[in-house]
């Protein structure tokens, strides 16, 4: 009898132990319990928005400089053993691949499922285009690898043309399934209005086709027919994009409209915006937003160069190299804006008059800052602390140049 009781107790203990092992903690996310609802797919895609690059690469070119030197601008960069320029896009491509691979079986209606898969296809094309621009031929990875021992991880580079064709394929899928800008009118969910749209996919296709067509033509990278096909792809996508109802945003006048490009809360109400990175006060894990304090973190980190200033057109619509409005002898930085050295008096004959966006973006010498009697000792970029200036960057009250 004692032996029977002992055996029974052992069996009960084993059964209960086995039950504990079979229970998945409710707080853990795993593929077995995820990918079941629209909320799951939306949450997975939010990660793609958080991963969008922020800023910094322009300091490598001649239109910005940072507060510290960089090896690319200095011409001293050597080939590194590893680089975020290579690994970061692939990490983001893996996120997209994971969504495409696992979200395809989500038990939700097809249109909703394809909408989120379209977002993943858009971002995969976005990052492959980034890689091609930097490296040319790159490995084309279209699935998630679960083992570092997988031999495909040692694959060689895929020809540039094949990668670009896959970008087109991804964007065509995205354009077919993403919502249109018009369909987002009246949507109350703020972030839903900021997600990628059909216009975003078409716009990226326009850019890729134009880049590849001109790159291949002028660098003799392909036959005549191949580069022409890329340019035609760009033209076709542009014609479709025109039908989406985008136009220059002019409501309220030049200065107010330009400010709205940066502060309008929705890319569905501002017809000029095709795709923009979303910022918000509640940025962070799972939200899809980048916290808007990031822009404040950049204050003093970047400044534009004279080269970028010279890129702004003159009031006659001509570039610096062709416009008769160029000041023959610039003795003050304010001459660049079409003003005398005092920053108030316009130059005679309209000399120096520029695209008004230049004055909206950059501090002039003698611009008021803390109060009417305080002057800025030199021209400064608009990313100065907006609480300190009498005029803020893109401020519609600021006098136009």
PyMOL commands that set and color helices and strands:
alter all, ss='L'
color gray80, all
select helices_A, chain A and resi 2-22+38-50+57-60+71-74+84-103+110-135+151-154+160-177+182-184+191-194+198-218+224-242+254-263+293-297+306-311+333-337+348-350+356-361
alter helices_A, ss='H'
color red, helices_A
select strands_A, chain A and resi 64-66+279-280+290-291+302-304
alter strands_A, ss='S'
color yellow, strands_A
deselect
rebuild
show_as cartoon
